[in-house]
Amino acid sequence: MKTFEEKWTAWLDDQLSGRELSEFEGSLPEKAAAQAEKAEAKKLGELLKRELTARPLTNEEFFSHQLRERIVQKSGEQPRKRARGSSTSSWWTIPRLLWAGTASLAVFLICTILVMRQERPAEESQYLTQI
């Protein structure tokens, strides 16, 4: 059994017929108000169909869209996986990691040498013990 909302929608879309139509119209408390609402809904539907049409694509957009569609069809799901993988690993490539590691070691060695040159104890440190 259909709910009232389903019957109402079918009635607005003129999809009810025969006995179902007469039963539904008989169950309406104010048929005149319902008819007016149906007319308003049809006007709104026509307005939306007229005003909200698909925007025609220009030549460039249409051509690009067709190319993208063909590429996706030929390659399947691979472009999405590549896009995800490349976006996360494209910045930290192996050469960049090597350069970053080399630069970090160079900075560490420079800092160590500078600290060691500044402080050369003449005598043994008090923190060291002899065994």
Backbone as JSON, one array per atom type, in Angstrom:
{
  "sequence": "MKTFEEKWTAWLDDQLSGRELSEFEGSLPEKAAAQAEKAEAKKLGELLKRELTARPLTNEEFFSHQLRERIVQKSGEQPRKRARGSSTSSWWTIPRLLWAGTASLAVFLICTILVMRQERPAEESQYLTQI",
  "N": [[0.84, -1.18, 0.0], [0.55, 2.18, -0.84], [1.91, 5.17, 0.57], [0.44, 8.28, 1.72], [1.96, 10.41, 0.79], [3.31, 9.28, -1.39], [1.15, 8.7, -3.07], [0.19, 11.3, -3.42], [2.32, 12.53, -4.79], [2.34, 10.96, -7.11], [-0.19, 11.66, -8.07], [0.18, 14.41, -8.55], [1.97, 14.19, -10.65], [0.39, 13.15, -12.6], [0.11, 10.35, -12.72], [-1.64, 8.61, -11.61], [-4.47, 6.54, -12.18], [-7.76, 5.53, -13.19], [-9.43, 3.54, -10.81], [-7.76, 4.02, -8.62], [-7.17, 6.73, -8.9], [-9.72, 7.92, -8.58], [-10.3, 7.12, -5.94], [-8.25, 8.4, -4.53], [-8.72, 11.14, -5.09], [-11.19, 11.33, -3.91], [-10.5, 11.08, -1.26], [-9.34, 13.47, -0.64], [-9.52, 16.37, 1.37], [-10.04, 19.07, 0.61], [-10.71, 19.55, -2.46], [-10.57, 21.56, -4.41], [-8.53, 23.28, -3.51], [-6.43, 21.49, -3.64], [-6.34, 21.0, -6.39], [-5.57, 23.53, -7.25], [-3.04, 23.66, -6.1], [-1.83, 21.62, -7.51], [-1.83, 22.7, -10.08], [-0.1, 24.86, -9.64], [2.24, 23.45, -9.03], [2.74, 22.22, -11.47], [3.22, 24.5, -13.05], [5.54, 25.41, -11.8], [7.23, 23.24, -12.34], [7.4, 23.38, -15.15], [8.63, 25.89, -15.4], [11.1, 25.38, -14.14], [12.13, 23.4, -15.86], [12.42, 24.9, -18.16], [14.17, 26.99, -17.41], [16.36, 25.81, -16.11], [18.23, 24.41, -17.83], [20.73, 22.27, -19.28], [23.95, 23.64, -19.61], [25.28, 24.47, -22.71], [28.28, 23.1, -23.97], [31.35, 24.7, -24.86], [33.46, 24.54, -27.78], [36.15, 24.0, -26.99], [35.87, 23.11, -24.32], [34.22, 20.89, -24.74], [35.82, 19.26, -26.34], [38.01, 18.8, -24.61], [36.65, 17.5, -22.57], [35.8, 15.17, -23.9], [38.31, 14.01, -24.45], [39.25, 13.54, -21.81], [37.33, 11.68, -21.0], [37.88, 9.52, -22.75], [40.5, 8.88, -21.96], [40.09, 8.07, -19.32], [38.45, 5.86, -19.77], [40.18, 4.14, -21.18], [42.3, 3.75, -19.4], [41.13, 2.99, -17.03], [40.9, 2.51, -13.55], [43.43, 3.34, -12.9], [44.44, 6.08, -13.15], [43.44, 7.44, -10.88], [44.68, 6.15, -8.76], [47.34, 6.7, -9.36], [47.32, 9.48, -9.17], [46.76, 9.86, -6.46], [48.99, 8.6, -5.31], [51.13, 10.04, -6.42], [50.7, 12.59, -5.45], [51.33, 12.42, -2.76], [53.94, 11.47, -2.68], [55.45, 12.96, -4.43], [56.82, 15.27, -3.66], [58.82, 14.48, -1.83], [61.09, 13.1, -3.2], [63.59, 10.61, -4.06], [66.17, 11.8, -4.76], [65.84, 14.33, -3.5], [65.56, 13.57, -0.83], [68.12, 12.5, -0.4], [69.71, 14.83, -0.72], [68.66, 16.38, 1.37], [69.39, 14.82, 3.59], [72.2, 14.89, 3.36], [72.68, 17.64, 3.66], [71.73, 17.98, 6.27], [73.56, 16.42, 7.74], [75.89, 17.89, 7.19], [75.33, 20.35, 8.45], [75.15, 19.45, 11.09], [77.82, 18.54, 11.53], [79.25, 20.95, 11.21], [78.22, 22.46, 13.36], [79.08, 20.84, 15.49], [81.9, 20.98, 15.25], [82.3, 23.73, 15.67], [81.45, 23.99, 18.35], [83.27, 22.33, 19.65], [85.71, 23.65, 19.16], [85.48, 26.0, 20.59], [85.62, 25.35, 23.28], [88.17, 24.06, 24.88], [89.34, 22.1, 27.18], [91.93, 22.55, 29.55], [92.67, 20.96, 31.6], [91.61, 17.8, 32.93], [88.16, 17.05, 32.79], [85.81, 17.59, 35.41], [83.78, 15.87, 35.42], [84.64, 13.49, 34.4], [85.99, 10.34, 35.19], [88.72, 8.35, 36.36], [89.55, 5.04, 35.76]],
  "CA": [[0.0, 0.0, 0.0], [1.31, 3.41, -0.95], [1.62, 6.19, 1.58], [-0.25, 9.45, 1.18], [2.93, 11.22, 0.04], [3.55, 8.63, -2.68], [-0.05, 8.92, -3.88], [0.15, 12.73, -3.73], [3.31, 12.77, -5.83], [1.84, 10.32, -8.34], [-1.32, 12.47, -8.52], [0.74, 15.63, -9.13], [2.63, 13.83, -11.92], [-0.64, 12.52, -13.44], [0.41, 8.93, -12.88], [-2.75, 7.81, -11.08], [-5.53, 6.37, -13.17], [-8.84, 4.61, -12.86], [-9.97, 3.44, -9.45], [-6.82, 4.65, -7.7], [-7.35, 8.17, -9.04], [-10.99, 8.33, -7.96], [-10.17, 6.94, -4.49], [-7.38, 9.45, -3.98], [-9.42, 12.43, -5.17], [-12.26, 11.27, -2.92], [-9.94, 11.22, 0.09], [-8.84, 14.84, -0.43], [-10.5, 17.18, 2.09], [-10.38, 20.25, -0.19], [-10.28, 19.21, -3.81], [-10.27, 22.79, -5.15], [-7.2, 23.73, -3.08], [-5.48, 20.51, -4.15], [-6.22, 21.26, -7.83], [-4.77, 24.76, -7.4], [-1.66, 23.32, -5.78], [-1.35, 20.81, -8.62], [-1.55, 23.64, -11.17], [1.12, 25.6, -9.27], [3.36, 22.52, -9.15], [3.01, 22.07, -12.91], [3.86, 25.74, -13.5], [6.9, 25.41, -11.28], [7.97, 22.23, -13.1], [7.68, 23.93, -16.48], [9.62, 26.95, -15.23], [12.4, 24.77, -13.87], [12.61, 22.75, -17.08], [12.79, 25.93, -19.12], [15.28, 27.82, -16.93], [17.51, 25.04, -15.63], [18.7, 23.47, -18.84], [22.18, 22.05, -19.24], [24.7, 24.65, -20.34], [26.01, 23.85, -23.82], [29.73, 23.22, -23.85], [32.04, 25.3, -25.99], [34.29, 23.56, -28.49], [37.32, 23.61, -26.2], [35.43, 22.31, -23.18], [33.69, 19.63, -25.23], [36.96, 18.46, -26.78], [38.73, 18.38, -23.4], [35.8, 16.52, -21.87], [35.89, 13.92, -24.64], [39.63, 13.43, -24.22], [39.28, 13.0, -20.46], [36.49, 10.47, -20.98], [38.62, 8.44, -23.41], [41.63, 8.5, -21.12], [39.56, 7.32, -18.18], [37.97, 4.56, -20.25], [41.31, 3.28, -21.55], [43.17, 3.42, -18.27], [40.35, 2.44, -15.91], [41.09, 3.11, -12.23], [44.83, 3.67, -12.68], [44.75, 7.5, -12.93], [43.14, 7.86, -9.52], [45.73, 5.63, -7.89], [48.56, 7.47, -9.64], [47.15, 10.83, -8.64], [46.9, 9.81, -5.01], [50.37, 8.26, -4.97], [52.05, 11.09, -6.81], [50.52, 13.78, -4.62], [51.96, 12.23, -1.46], [55.36, 11.17, -2.77], [56.13, 13.75, -5.45], [57.7, 16.27, -3.09], [59.97, 13.82, -1.2], [61.69, 12.11, -4.09], [64.86, 10.07, -3.56], [67.24, 12.82, -4.78], [65.62, 15.35, -2.47], [65.89, 12.96, 0.46], [69.58, 12.44, -0.3], [70.22, 16.18, -0.49], [68.27, 16.8, 2.71], [70.24, 14.09, 4.53], [73.56, 15.43, 3.26], [72.68, 18.98, 4.26], [71.57, 17.82, 7.72], [74.85, 15.97, 8.27], [76.84, 18.99, 7.1], [75.0, 21.3, 9.51], [75.53, 18.82, 12.35], [79.28, 18.55, 11.64], [79.69, 22.34, 11.42], [77.89, 22.83, 14.74], [79.95, 20.08, 16.39], [83.25, 21.54, 15.17], [82.29, 25.05, 16.32], [81.34, 23.81, 19.8], [84.52, 21.73, 20.13], [86.79, 24.63, 19.09], [85.3, 27.03, 21.6], [85.91, 24.88, 24.63], [89.22, 23.05, 24.97], [89.76, 22.1, 28.59], [93.36, 22.33, 29.79], [92.76, 19.82, 32.52], [90.51, 16.86, 32.77], [86.88, 17.52, 33.26], [85.43, 17.06, 36.72], [82.77, 14.83, 35.22], [85.29, 12.25, 33.98], [86.72, 9.62, 36.25], [89.7, 7.39, 35.86], [89.34, 3.7, 36.3]],
  "C": [[0.89, 1.25, 0.0], [0.92, 4.37, 0.17], [0.93, 7.37, 0.9], [0.69, 10.28, 0.32], [3.21, 10.62, -1.33], [2.36, 8.83, -3.62], [-0.15, 10.37, -4.33], [1.11, 13.05, -4.88], [2.86, 12.17, -7.16], [0.68, 11.12, -8.91], [-0.84, 13.76, -9.17], [1.36, 15.36, -10.49], [1.67, 13.19, -12.91], [-0.35, 11.06, -13.73], [-0.67, 8.03, -12.28], [-3.82, 7.69, -12.15], [-6.6, 5.43, -12.61], [-9.3, 4.7, -11.42], [-9.07, 4.15, -8.44], [-6.98, 6.17, -7.72], [-8.64, 8.62, -8.35], [-10.95, 8.17, -6.44], [-9.35, 8.06, -3.87], [-8.09, 10.8, -3.99], [-10.58, 12.47, -4.18], [-11.75, 11.45, -1.51], [-9.41, 12.62, 0.37], [-9.9, 15.67, 0.28], [-10.96, 18.4, 1.29], [-9.85, 20.03, -1.6], [-9.88, 20.45, -4.61], [-8.87, 23.3, -4.79], [-6.13, 22.78, -3.62], [-5.26, 20.7, -5.65], [-5.38, 22.51, -8.08], [-3.3, 24.47, -7.12], [-1.04, 22.48, -6.9], [-0.98, 21.7, -9.8], [-0.27, 24.43, -10.89], [2.36, 24.71, -9.42], [3.73, 22.31, -10.61], [3.69, 23.31, -13.48], [5.31, 25.79, -13.06], [7.77, 24.41, -12.05], [8.35, 22.73, -14.48], [8.73, 25.03, -16.41], [11.01, 26.37, -15.0], [12.97, 24.08, -15.1], [13.11, 23.78, -18.09], [14.06, 26.67, -18.69], [16.53, 27.03, -16.55], [17.93, 23.98, -16.64], [20.21, 23.33, -18.72], [22.86, 23.09, -20.11], [25.45, 23.98, -21.48], [27.51, 24.11, -23.68], [30.3, 23.9, -25.08], [32.91, 24.23, -26.63], [35.45, 23.07, -27.63], [36.92, 22.71, -25.04], [34.95, 20.94, -23.62], [34.84, 18.7, -25.64], [37.74, 17.94, -25.58], [37.95, 17.32, -22.65], [35.87, 15.17, -22.58], [37.24, 13.24, -24.43], [39.73, 12.82, -22.84], [38.48, 11.71, -20.36], [37.23, 9.29, -21.61], [39.78, 7.95, -22.57], [41.17, 7.66, -19.95], [39.09, 5.94, -18.62], [39.13, 3.62, -20.56], [42.13, 2.85, -20.34], [42.43, 2.88, -17.06], [40.6, 3.21, -14.63], [42.52, 3.57, -11.99], [45.1, 5.16, -12.46], [44.49, 7.96, -11.51], [44.23, 7.39, -8.57], [47.03, 6.4, -8.1], [48.47, 8.86, -9.03], [47.32, 10.83, -7.13], [48.34, 9.55, -4.62], [51.32, 9.38, -5.29], [51.9, 12.33, -5.94], [51.2, 13.63, -3.27], [53.46, 12.03, -1.58], [56.11, 12.06, -3.75], [57.1, 14.76, -4.84], [58.94, 15.64, -2.49], [60.48, 12.71, -2.1], [63.03, 11.67, -3.51], [65.99, 11.1, -3.65], [67.06, 13.9, -3.72], [65.93, 14.81, -1.08], [67.4, 12.88, 0.65], [70.18, 13.82, -0.02], [69.87, 16.68, 0.92], [69.12, 16.11, 3.77], [71.66, 14.62, 4.54], [73.65, 16.8, 3.91], [72.54, 18.9, 5.78], [72.88, 17.37, 8.36], [75.88, 17.09, 8.25], [76.58, 20.02, 8.21], [75.4, 20.74, 10.86], [77.05, 18.86, 12.55], [79.8, 19.96, 11.89], [79.41, 22.77, 12.85], [78.8, 22.12, 15.73], [81.36, 20.66, 16.4], [83.31, 22.89, 15.87], [82.23, 24.92, 17.84], [82.65, 23.26, 20.35], [85.67, 22.74, 20.12], [86.69, 25.66, 20.22], [85.78, 26.58, 22.97], [86.93, 23.74, 24.59], [89.74, 23.07, 26.41], [91.26, 21.78, 28.72], [93.56, 21.14, 30.71], [91.57, 18.91, 32.3], [89.24, 17.43, 33.38], [86.55, 16.88, 34.6], [84.4, 15.95, 36.6], [83.38, 13.5, 34.81], [86.0, 11.62, 35.17], [87.7, 8.66, 35.62], [89.44, 6.04, 36.52], [90.66, 3.05, 36.58]]
}
